[in-house]
Amino acid sequence: MPASPSAEAARSAVPSTEPSPADPTGRTDGSAEAEAASDPSDHCVMVAGGVTTVMLAPLSLGPSSTHQQLVVLEQQILDLREKMPAELSDDFTALAHTMEAPPEGSGTFDEVAFRQAILPVEDWLDRHCATR
């Protein structure tokens, strides 16, 4: 005979002392997630993937890029910035703003500025993710 609904509700109201699979430390305040997220090496895959994406994106422009294509690429990098560690936010912002060579509206990809702007992100990867 199945347990009565009130007995099942009473059992589910009692907090479990077992660690959840998401938090094997048994912490319930989210501190384990915050601790893990504070370690820069936890972001290595995301940052490396972001750099790879950003490095390949200009290949989609072709020799006759337009101002609008560069604006779209700039926005995509700004969107990607939101997935990066906070300490790289300014670097991804600077990177996004290097897409178009002056004057504004030229439609010319600024490869020199782009390569210069990505250096701090590559340095971050070297400091936090490179195996020694």
C-alpha distance (Angstrom), angle and dihedral (degrees) to the residues before:
residue distance angle dihedral
M1 . . .
P2 3.86 . .
A3 3.79 118.9 .
S4 3.75 116.2 -99.2
P5 3.81 116.5 -97.7
S6 3.79 91.4 -114.4
A7 3.83 91.9 55.8
E8 3.82 91.1 50.0
A9 3.81 91.2 48.7
A10 3.80 90.8 50.6
R11 3.81 91.4 51.6
S12 3.80 92.7 49.4
A13 3.81 91.9 49.0
V14 3.82 91.4 61.7
P15 3.81 109.7 89.0
S16 3.76 115.2 -120.6
T17 3.78 119.5 -119.8
E18 3.80 90.4 -154.7
P19 3.83 115.5 103.0
S20 3.76 111.9 -111.6
P21 3.81 117.5 -118.7
A22 3.81 88.5 -115.6
D23 3.82 91.6 55.3
P24 3.81 110.8 31.2
T25 3.82 91.0 176.8
G26 3.79 90.6 70.0
R27 3.80 92.2 -123.9
T28 3.77 112.5 145.4
D29 3.79 99.7 -173.7
G30 3.81 96.1 74.3
S31 3.80 91.6 -111.9
A32 3.80 91.9 126.7
E33 3.80 90.3 58.8
A34 3.80 92.0 46.1
E35 3.81 90.5 48.4
A36 3.80 92.2 50.2
A37 3.79 92.7 45.8
S38 3.80 91.2 52.4
D39 3.80 91.6 62.4
P40 3.84 106.5 90.7
S41 3.80 92.3 -150.4
D42 3.82 88.0 67.1
H43 3.79 87.2 68.3
C44 3.80 97.6 50.3
V45 3.79 96.7 102.0
M46 3.80 92.7 46.4
V47 3.81 94.0 47.7
A48 3.81 93.1 44.0
G49 3.80 89.7 49.8
G50 3.79 90.4 48.2
V51 3.80 92.3 50.9
T52 3.80 91.0 48.2
T53 3.79 90.9 50.3
V54 3.79 92.7 47.4
M55 3.80 92.7 47.3
L56 3.80 92.3 51.6
A57 3.81 96.9 42.3
P58 3.83 96.3 80.3
L59 3.80 88.8 58.6
S60 3.79 87.2 70.9
L61 3.80 91.7 61.8
G62 3.75 101.0 70.9
P63 3.80 125.1 -163.2
S64 3.80 95.6 -60.1
S65 3.80 103.7 49.3
T66 3.77 119.7 167.2
H67 3.77 131.9 -138.4
Q68 3.82 89.1 -110.6
Q69 3.82 92.8 54.1
L70 3.80 89.8 52.7
V71 3.80 91.1 48.4
V72 3.82 89.6 53.0
L73 3.81 91.2 48.5
E74 3.81 90.5 48.6
Q75 3.82 90.5 52.8
Q76 3.79 91.8 48.1
I77 3.80 90.1 54.9
L78 3.80 90.3 47.9
D79 3.82 88.8 51.6
L80 3.81 90.2 49.5
R81 3.81 89.4 51.1
E82 3.82 88.9 68.1
K83 3.82 89.4 64.8
M84 3.80 94.6 51.7
P85 3.81 128.1 87.7
A86 3.80 111.8 -81.5
E87 3.80 91.8 -114.6
L88 3.85 89.0 65.3
S89 3.80 95.9 49.0
D90 3.82 94.8 98.1
D91 3.80 91.4 45.9
F92 3.81 92.7 53.0
T93 3.81 90.1 45.8
A94 3.80 90.4 53.0
L95 3.80 90.0 45.9
A96 3.79 92.0 52.1
H97 3.79 92.0 50.7
T98 3.81 92.8 55.1
M99 3.79 95.1 67.1
E100 3.78 98.5 100.5
A101 3.78 126.1 49.2
P102 3.79 116.0 -135.7
P103 2.91 135.7 -57.9
E104 3.80 98.2 59.5
G105 3.77 109.9 -114.5
S106 3.80 92.9 31.0
G107 3.79 92.4 120.1
T108 3.80 88.9 -142.5
F109 3.79 117.7 134.0
D110 3.81 110.2 -128.9
E111 3.81 100.7 -137.5
V112 3.81 95.1 171.0
A113 3.82 93.6 53.6
F114 3.80 90.4 42.1
R115 3.81 93.3 54.2
Q116 3.80 90.7 47.0
A117 3.82 92.9 48.7
I118 3.80 94.5 51.5
L119 3.82 93.5 55.6
P120 3.84 95.8 85.0
V121 3.81 90.3 53.0
E122 3.80 91.4 48.9
D123 3.82 88.9 48.1
W124 3.83 89.2 52.5
L125 3.81 89.4 53.2
D126 3.80 90.8 49.6
R127 3.81 92.5 50.1
H128 3.80 97.8 44.5
C129 3.78 107.5 25.3
A130 3.80 112.6 26.2
T131 3.76 115.4 108.5
R132 3.73 114.4 -126.4
